[in-house]
Amino acid sequence: MSTREGRYYSKVTAKGQVTLPAHLRQRLRIEPGDLVEVRAGEGDDSQVIELRRRRSLIEATAGIARPKVPQEPRPWDEVEELVRDEIGRRVFEETTR
């Protein structure tokens, strides 16, 4: 691996793997097993590859949605009535279109 003015040169292995320098992995907080996004720039003949760490889907979405649960559990007969009312409302909407 050689560098020149912030540029890094690395050979691609037969398996298509490229080694990232340790200081770059540390700067980007890339650890073994992390998902890394690689994007190829568009344009003229010059090729630019952008590299950045991507969080896993689980990490990226953790805590986004909070469950809408009532503070106190509802009695079963009340739940059945709510379900029955909702089904009736949906059937009515479908049949009156």
Backbone bond lengths (Angstrom), bond angles and torsions (degrees), N, CA, C in turn:
res aa  C-N    CA-C-N  psi(-1)  N-CA   C-N-CA  omega(-1)  CA-C   N-CA-C  phi
1 M - - - 1.450 - - 1.517 107.75 -
2 S 1.306 116.86 124.35 1.456 119.58 177.31 1.519 109.07 -124.05
3 T 1.329 115.21 156.25 1.460 119.65 -179.59 1.511 109.50 -128.50
4 R 1.321 114.88 155.92 1.457 120.89 174.17 1.518 107.47 -157.28
5 E 1.328 116.88 115.81 1.458 122.45 176.83 1.521 112.74 51.40
6 G 1.321 117.57 49.73 1.460 120.18 177.79 1.513 114.37 79.00
7 R 1.312 116.67 4.15 1.463 120.36 177.54 1.516 108.43 -101.63
8 Y 1.295 116.20 145.46 1.459 121.29 -178.73 1.519 108.67 -121.20
9 Y 1.312 115.73 135.32 1.456 121.30 179.03 1.515 108.48 -118.34
10 S 1.304 115.44 131.18 1.453 120.56 -179.60 1.517 108.18 -148.00
11 K 1.311 116.38 144.47 1.461 120.35 177.43 1.521 109.71 -81.95
12 V 1.302 115.01 147.23 1.461 121.42 175.22 1.521 107.30 -90.91
13 T 1.329 116.55 130.02 1.463 120.44 -179.49 1.524 110.19 -76.11
14 A 1.312 116.23 171.85 1.464 121.59 177.51 1.530 111.03 -60.37
15 K 1.323 116.50 -25.65 1.469 120.84 178.29 1.528 112.22 -86.95
16 G 1.331 117.69 0.90 1.458 121.23 -179.80 1.517 113.49 83.48
17 Q 1.314 117.75 15.77 1.457 121.60 -177.74 1.520 110.92 -91.57
18 V 1.340 115.11 146.69 1.456 122.43 177.45 1.523 107.43 -128.48
19 T 1.326 116.92 134.87 1.461 121.06 178.25 1.521 109.62 -87.58
20 L 1.337 116.67 130.83 1.461 121.73 175.76 1.525 108.74 -95.36
21 P 1.330 117.92 138.93 1.458 119.02 179.14 1.530 111.01 -63.93
22 A 1.335 115.29 148.71 1.466 121.14 -175.48 1.524 112.10 -57.60
23 H 1.339 117.85 -43.77 1.472 118.78 -177.69 1.528 111.65 -66.27
24 L 1.321 118.30 -30.21 1.456 121.35 176.70 1.528 110.27 -71.99
25 R 1.328 116.91 -41.41 1.475 120.41 176.10 1.522 110.39 -61.25
26 Q 1.326 116.68 -40.51 1.468 119.86 179.22 1.523 110.88 -66.86
27 R 1.312 116.83 -43.64 1.466 121.11 -179.41 1.529 111.51 -61.82
28 L 1.317 116.32 -40.34 1.466 120.97 179.89 1.528 112.55 -88.58
29 R 1.334 115.98 -0.70 1.470 122.38 -178.38 1.530 111.22 56.10
30 I 1.320 115.96 43.86 1.462 121.96 178.35 1.519 108.27 -92.70
31 E 1.315 115.29 125.41 1.460 121.45 179.94 1.524 109.15 -120.69
32 P 1.334 117.64 160.41 1.465 119.49 177.90 1.532 111.08 -53.15
33 G 1.313 115.70 132.00 1.460 121.18 179.87 1.515 114.15 92.88
34 D 1.355 118.37 -11.00 1.462 120.89 179.02 1.521 110.58 -68.04
35 L 1.312 115.22 151.95 1.456 122.15 174.58 1.523 107.39 -86.01
36 V 1.330 117.46 130.92 1.458 122.47 -178.32 1.517 107.97 -121.04
37 E 1.324 116.34 131.56 1.461 120.96 177.58 1.521 108.67 -93.29
38 V 1.319 116.08 130.51 1.458 121.79 177.19 1.523 106.66 -122.77
39 R 1.329 116.11 121.95 1.459 120.07 178.98 1.517 109.14 -122.75
40 A 1.311 115.82 134.31 1.463 121.28 177.55 1.518 108.22 -92.94
41 G 1.324 115.94 130.83 1.455 120.58 178.87 1.516 111.50 -69.47
42 E 1.313 115.36 153.04 1.458 120.38 178.36 1.519 108.73 -105.70
43 G 1.281 115.82 158.55 1.452 118.56 177.49 1.510 111.63 140.61
44 D 1.339 114.31 -140.61 1.463 119.57 -176.88 1.526 111.16 -70.99
45 D 1.313 116.07 -159.26 1.464 121.13 -176.62 1.525 113.70 -68.97
46 S 1.331 117.46 -19.82 1.467 118.70 -179.87 1.524 109.17 -72.08
47 Q 1.304 115.22 140.18 1.460 121.00 -178.83 1.520 109.26 -110.47
48 V 1.316 116.42 125.86 1.458 122.47 177.53 1.512 107.20 -118.77
49 I 1.319 116.08 131.17 1.460 120.24 177.88 1.516 108.07 -115.28
50 E 1.318 116.22 125.28 1.460 122.49 178.37 1.523 108.07 -99.98
51 L 1.299 116.25 135.55 1.457 121.31 -177.57 1.519 108.70 -127.15
52 R 1.319 117.32 130.97 1.460 120.37 173.64 1.511 109.96 -152.39
53 R 1.314 114.45 153.92 1.466 121.04 -179.68 1.518 108.24 -74.82
54 R 1.311 115.50 137.13 1.464 121.15 175.52 1.508 108.04 -116.25
55 R 1.312 115.65 136.85 1.457 118.96 175.24 1.517 108.03 -76.98
56 S 1.304 115.66 154.42 1.458 118.91 177.01 1.521 108.35 -66.90
57 L 1.307 116.74 161.35 1.454 121.30 178.99 1.522 110.71 -57.37
58 I 1.311 116.47 -38.99 1.463 120.06 179.92 1.522 110.33 -65.25
59 E 1.334 117.59 -45.60 1.464 120.65 178.96 1.526 110.95 -63.64
60 A 1.326 116.56 -41.93 1.455 120.76 -175.78 1.521 112.84 -68.11
61 T 1.315 117.76 -29.82 1.461 120.28 -175.63 1.517 113.95 -107.95
62 A 1.312 117.75 0.78 1.470 120.04 -177.88 1.521 110.40 -60.75
63 G 1.312 116.10 128.43 1.454 121.97 175.37 1.512 115.65 81.11
64 I 1.334 118.87 2.93 1.460 120.42 -179.19 1.525 111.01 -67.77
65 A 1.301 116.13 -50.22 1.464 120.47 -176.95 1.522 109.97 -102.38
66 R 1.288 114.05 127.82 1.460 118.88 175.67 1.528 107.32 -103.38
67 P 1.309 117.28 137.19 1.463 119.04 -178.82 1.521 111.08 -65.42
68 K 1.325 115.45 139.99 1.460 120.70 177.49 1.522 108.23 -91.97
69 V 1.284 114.92 83.78 1.462 121.25 -177.95 1.518 107.76 -113.08
70 P 1.329 117.32 130.61 1.464 118.24 177.21 1.525 110.34 -61.04
71 Q 1.312 115.43 153.24 1.457 120.37 -178.48 1.522 111.85 -60.99
72 E 1.308 116.02 -40.06 1.467 119.94 179.72 1.525 108.70 -117.33
73 P 1.317 117.73 142.50 1.470 119.36 177.72 1.528 110.69 -62.36
74 R 1.326 115.28 144.41 1.469 120.18 179.38 1.518 109.26 -93.34
75 P 1.322 116.84 150.53 1.469 119.69 175.93 1.530 109.92 -64.26
76 W 1.334 116.31 148.27 1.459 121.53 -175.57 1.522 112.29 -58.45
77 D 1.315 118.57 -39.85 1.468 120.18 -179.35 1.532 110.96 -64.23
78 E 1.318 117.55 -32.96 1.460 120.68 176.73 1.533 110.61 -69.04
79 V 1.327 116.95 -39.76 1.467 121.40 177.56 1.524 109.75 -62.59
80 E 1.335 117.13 -46.06 1.471 120.46 178.78 1.523 110.97 -59.44
81 E 1.320 117.14 -41.45 1.464 120.98 -179.83 1.533 110.68 -64.72
82 L 1.327 117.06 -42.41 1.465 120.58 178.10 1.527 111.36 -62.47
83 V 1.323 116.61 -42.06 1.468 120.87 178.64 1.519 110.19 -64.58
84 R 1.322 117.02 -45.59 1.461 121.77 179.35 1.534 110.52 -59.35
85 D 1.337 117.03 -44.23 1.463 120.91 179.34 1.530 111.42 -62.99
86 E 1.326 116.25 -42.14 1.467 120.35 -179.41 1.527 111.02 -66.02
87 I 1.315 117.32 -42.40 1.470 120.68 177.43 1.519 109.87 -61.97
88 G 1.313 116.95 -44.40 1.463 120.91 178.31 1.518 111.83 -60.36
89 R 1.330 116.88 -42.51 1.462 121.12 179.27 1.525 110.71 -62.31
90 R 1.330 116.83 -43.77 1.468 120.46 -179.09 1.527 111.87 -67.36
91 V 1.320 117.28 -41.40 1.468 120.88 177.99 1.520 109.56 -62.56
92 F 1.324 117.52 -43.59 1.460 121.70 178.95 1.526 110.53 -59.87
93 E 1.338 117.02 -45.89 1.466 120.55 179.58 1.523 111.67 -61.82
94 E 1.334 117.13 -41.13 1.465 120.91 -179.22 1.526 111.79 -67.24
95 T 1.311 117.52 -36.23 1.468 120.34 -175.62 1.519 113.01 -84.80
96 T 1.327 118.50 -15.07 1.465 120.09 -179.18 1.518 112.83 -101.58
97 R 1.294 118.80 8.04 1.478 121.39 179.37 1.492 111.56 -77.17
